[in-house]
Amino acid sequence: MHAHRERHHLKVGESAAWASFCRNPLRLPSNVKRVLVIDDRESFRQFVPRCLEPKVKVRSAASGEEGVSIARAFLPDLILVDWVLREMSGENVVRALREDAATRSIPTVMVSAYIDPNDPREAQRARAAGADLFLTKDRVQQILLSYRQENAAPRTTTGRVLVIDDDPGTQDFIRHVLAAKNLELDFAADGRKGLALARDVRPAAILLDLMLPVLNGVDVLKLLQADPATRDIPVLLMTNMADNAGVMDSMIQGLRATDCIHKPFGAEEFAARVARLLAAPPTIVTEQEPAARDLILRRGRIQINLTRNEVSVEGRPLKLWRSLFTLLRVLISHAEAVSVERLIADGGMEGKSPDAVRKAVQRLRADLKLSGDAIVAVGRGYKLVG
């Protein structure tokens, strides 16, 4: 069996379709029917099969050692390997695959969320380890989403969401994060158009920017609440205001919005807030809502309750200085590495140097008191692995 599968891998690796994909990676080769994902991010391990199955069989591994073991037994047509893994790096995973006769000819793509696409040194490192190709995680997700769109059967949406925001970058981010959520998205670039669209389509939820042209977000929200046709639609406010919990709480209570999130926000926190918004009953959330309404993000052994500003590590409560809590919140809100510049801007460290960020990360690591490195350095940034 192994000999047959090995010949198949060689055929895939040398085929015109695979060579074309390596030159211009836009579409997954049609003869790829079995894919192995080696990535310590659960969200990505779940994302791949949602895009490829049932036409492509997908197996996944959360560590490099487990991935190499599965590869020997599963013998996939393609392996996606994350560059940053907790114990065994992506480079060493690829080297181990190339040293094994059963897996050495399987096409392998090294994937990273934190690279400079214009820096050829990263691709050279991946090829030196034995990878056939090196892609950003965003590019891989685009390829997988294209496959899903081309092969998807007609499906029913789980809800219609109206996004009222004039920033194209935010619109693209929302499309990307909610792409796999079976949601129907409508967009409006100014407050007046958003208000008209809300009355017309009656969405299940509204994502509303406060700073809008023509009619600002505050006025839009007040008019939504004054109209019997739209007053019960849950609204998530999106704001550039300083990330201060007291200000946000006052805003939610004063404007009677369902929830509020500070820009720029991380993908995981944003998706969690939208999911909670869609699950909300048609009433305004108040402080008396039960603990089940709390917004909680988890990464490995770390959990943050964003509603109560509480941290727990391996189930034990942990008190952090406000500055370290803010730093941890930024890290856990992003599935991938966060640049030093982003940590300075969003982590309450304006005017600080990169060295100050490094020292803050060191203090946070010490306070977490976890065996192994819960925060790893990736290029000019840091990734929380938990």
N, C-alpha and C positions, 0 to 999 in steps of 0.2 A: 504494500500500500504506500509506504513512504517513498519508494522509488518512483511510483507513478506520480505521486503528488509533487516530487522534486522536479520531474520532467515538466510538469504543468507550470511550476513557478518559472522555470527557465523560459518557457514559451511566453508567459505573460511578460516577463522582464525584457525579453528581446523583441516583443511584438511592436508593430508600427503604432498601435494605439497607445501603448505605454510610453514609447519614445516621444510621441506627439504630446502626451500629457506632461512629461518631464520638461519639454521645451516650452509649453504653454498650458499650465495647469488650470484649466477652466472646468472641464467635465471629467467625472470619474470614468475610467475605461469600462466599457460595457462587459468585458469578460471577467471583471472582479465580482466574485460571488460570496467570498468569505473575507471578513475584515476583523483584525484584532486591534483593539485600542488599549494602549498602555499609558495611563494618565492617573495621577492621584487626585484629580478634581472629579468628584462624583457627577457634577452637573454636565461636564463634557462627556463622561462615560455614558450618561443617559441620553445626551443629545444625539450622539452618533446613531444608535439603533432607531431612534425616533425618525431620523431622516432616511435610513437605508432599509430597514425591515419592512415587509417580509421578503422582498426580492433578494436582499443581501443578508446573509447570516452574520451576526456580529457577536463576538466575545470580547470581554474586557478584563483588565487587570489594574489594580490600584498601586502596584509596586513593580519595579523592574524585575526582581527575581521571580515574582509570580508570572509576569508577562512572558519571560523567557520559557518558563515551564509550560505555560499554555500554548505558546507558539509551537513547541515540539510536538504536542499532542494534537492541536487543532489544525496546524499547517495551513494557515490562511493564504489568500491570494495577495493581501496587502496588510501591512502593519503600520499603524500610526503611533509614534513614540513621542511623548512629551519630553522636552529638553530637561526640565527641572523636576526631578523626582526626589522623594524624601531620603531614600537610603542608597539607591543605585542610580547614578545619573543616566540620562538618556543616551549619552555617548557610550557609556559602558554597556548599556543594554544592547545597542546596535553591534558593538564589538563582539559581545557574547553570541548574538545571533549569527554573525558572520563566521565565527569559529566553529559552529556546529554544522555538520554536514547536512542535517535534516532541515535547517532553516536558512542556510547561507544564501540561497538564491531567491528568497522571498523579497519582493520589492518593499522597501521600507522608507517611510517619510518621517523625518524629524520635524516636530511641531513646537513652536514657541509663541507665547503671547507677548514677549518682550524682546523684540529685536529691531534693528534698523534695517528695513528692507533694502536700503541702498548700500549697506555695508557688506561687501562680498566675503569678508573674513568669517562671518557666521556660517554662511553656506559652505565655505571651505572646511571649517571645523567639522561640520556634519558629514561632508563627503569623506574627510580623512578618517572618521570613525567607521565609515562603511554605509552611510545612508545614501539612498538613491536621489533624494530630494529634500530640500529644507524649505518649509512654508510657515508663514505666520498663522496663528490660530484663526484669525479673522478670515484669511483666505480659505483655509480648510472648511470653516463653517459656511462660507459662501458656496463652495463647491458642493457641500452636502445639502444645503438648502435648495440649490438648483436641481440636484438629483431628486429630492423629495417633491419639488414642484412638478417635475417632468413625469414622475411615476405615481403621484398621489391619486388615489381614488377620490371621487366627490365626497366631501365631508361636511358635517354640520358644525357651525361655530358654537363655541361655548359662551359667547357674549359679544356685544358690539361696544367698542370703546371709542369715544370722541376725544381727540387730542387737539387742544387749542393752544398753539405755540407758534411763534413766527420764526424761530431759529431752525434753519435746515439741519444743523448738526444734531440738535436735540431730537428732531423728527426722525432722522436716520438711526440714532441710538435706540429710540423707542421701537422702531420697526425691527431692528436687529434683536433686541432683548425679548420682544413679545412674539417673534416669528414662529416659535414652536408651541404657542399657547392656544392655538385654534381660535383666535380672536379675530373679529372683523374690525379693522381700524379705519376711522375717518379722521381727516385732518383739516384744520382751519387755521389760517395764518394771521387772523386779526380777531378781536373780540366780537365785533358785530356779526361777522360771518359765523363764528363759533356759536353765538347765541341762536342765530337762525337755524343752524344745522342741528343744534340740540333739540329745538322745538320740532324740527322736521323728522329726525330719525329716532328720537327717544332712546338714546344709548343706555346700556347697562351701567356705564360709569363714564366720568369725564375727568381728563387730566388737563388741568388748567394752569397756564403760566400767569403770573401776576402782572408782569410788564409786557403789555400788548399794545400794538398800534390801534388807532381808531376808537376802541373802547377797552379800557384797562380791565385786568382780571378781577379786581375788587368789584367793579360795577357789573361785570358779567355775572359774578357769583350772586350778587344781590338780586339781579333781575331773574336769574334761574330760580332763586328761592321764593320770589314773589309770584311766580307763575305756577298754578296748580298742576300744569302738565309736566313741569320739570323739577319741582321743589324736592321730590323724593329721590332724585338721581344722586348717588354718592359722588363726591368730588374730591380729587387729590390735587391740592395746590402745589405748584412747583415754583420755588422762589430762589433768588440770588441773595437774599438777606443773610446776615451773619448767622453761622450755624450755632445758635444759642438756644438751648432747649426751652428756656423761659419765654423767649420771643415767639418761638414756634407754637408753644402751648397757648399763649395769649392770642395768637393769630387764629388758631383753630377754634378757640372758644368765642372770640370776638366776631369772626366772620361766619361761624357755624359751618365750617367746612368739615368733611369727614376725616381728612388727614392732610398732612403737609410734609413735603420733602425738600431738602436744601440742594440746590445745584452747585457744582456738578455732582451727580450721585452715581454710586456704583451699581452695576448690573444686578447683583444679587439682592441688594436692599430694595431697589426699584421694583424688581419682579415680585418680591415678597409683599410690598405695599400694594401693588396692583391686584395681586391675588386676594389679599385681605379686603380690598375695596370691593371687588366683585362678589365676595362672600358676605358683605355687610347687608343687614336688613335695611329696608327703606326708612331709616331713622338716623338722626345725627348721633355720632359717637360721643359719649360723655365720659367723665371720670368714673361713673358708676358701672361702666361696662365690666363684665367679669374678666378674670385673668386670661381666659381663652382668647380674648381679643388682643392680647399683647403681641407686639411685633418682635419676633425672635429670629436671630440669625445664628447659625452654627458653622463652625469650621473645625473639623477634627474634635479635639477635646475642649474646645473653647466655645462658650455661648454668651451672646449679648442680648439682653432684653432692652430693645431700643425704646420701648414705651416707658419703662421704669428706670432706664439708665443703670442697669445692673449687669455685672459680669460674673460668670461662674466658670471654673476650670475643673474638669473632671468631676463635676457635680458639686464642688465646694465654692461658696461665695468668695469673691475677691474684690477688695476695695482698691481702686486705683486713683491716683491724682487725676484731676480733670484733664490736664494736658495729655496724659498717657491714655486715658479713656477715649479722648478724641482721636488720637493716633490709632488706637486699636479699632475704633469704629470705621475709620477710613480704610484700613487694611482689610477688615472682614467684609466690607461692602463691595469689594472688588474681587472677582474670582481669580484674577491673575495678578502679576506683579504691578506695583504702583511706583511710579517714578519718584525720585527725590523731590523734583520740582512740584509734583502734584501733592506730595505730603506736606511740603512747606505751605502751599496755597490753601489746601483743604484741612490740614491738620492743626490749624491754629498756631502756625509757626512763621507767620509773615515776618520778613526781615532777618530770619535765622539763616545760618550757613548750612551746607550739606553735612559738615562735621557735627553740627548740633543735632541734625536728624539722626546721624549714626549713633550718637550718644543716647538720644531718646529711645531708639530701637533697642539698644543694649539694656537700658533701664527697664523697658517693657519686658524683654526676654527674662530678665532676672526676677521681675515681679510675677510672671506667669508660673515660674518654678516647674517647668515641664522637662521631662527627660527627652533628649534630642532637641534639635533646633526647631522651635515653633515658627520662627520667622527667618526666612532664608534671603540672602542677598542675590539679586538677579540683575546683572548689568548695573545701570545707575538707578536701581530701585530695590524694593523689598516685596516679598510675597509671604502672606500668612498661610502656613500649611496646617497649623493647629496641632 
